[in-house]
């Protein structure tokens, strides 16, 4: 089973300790994306956040080109209480406004609670299910899934 991942390469934020028990990673199919075009934007998103609630490795954001266009790929593992979900989504939305020609893909394990998720419709990006992207091309591993443990359910959404 491990051999099926050899046709993907891993995008991991700069400076993250790969030995963490929770880590957000993006696996990208080698034949679909141009590895040398990958640029880590994780710190750019973190700098846009008003709340500094992330632990290193919770968020992974990359710009990358394919043969068919340019993408912003993001993978996020929300905190158990969901306090960081809204600030991350708002910051991702702010970042992607600077990349209007890119397709934005977000894989998220968004833990939320009624008291922690206070987003207005204006602060949310318009997202739709990523039906046009085949699952083997882009994979988001967030949380314990990235390191071999059990994890929560995720979602992959897109905006073009």
Buried (B, 14 or more C-beta within 10 A) or exposed (E): EEEEEEEBBBBBBEEBEEEBEBBBBBBBBEEBBEEEEBEBBBEBBBEBBEEEBBEEBBBBBBBBBBEEEBBBBBBBBBBEEBBBBBBBBBBBBBBBEEBEEBBBBBBBBBBBEEEBBEBEEEEEBEBEEBEEBEEEBBBBBBBBBBBEEEBBEBEBBBBE
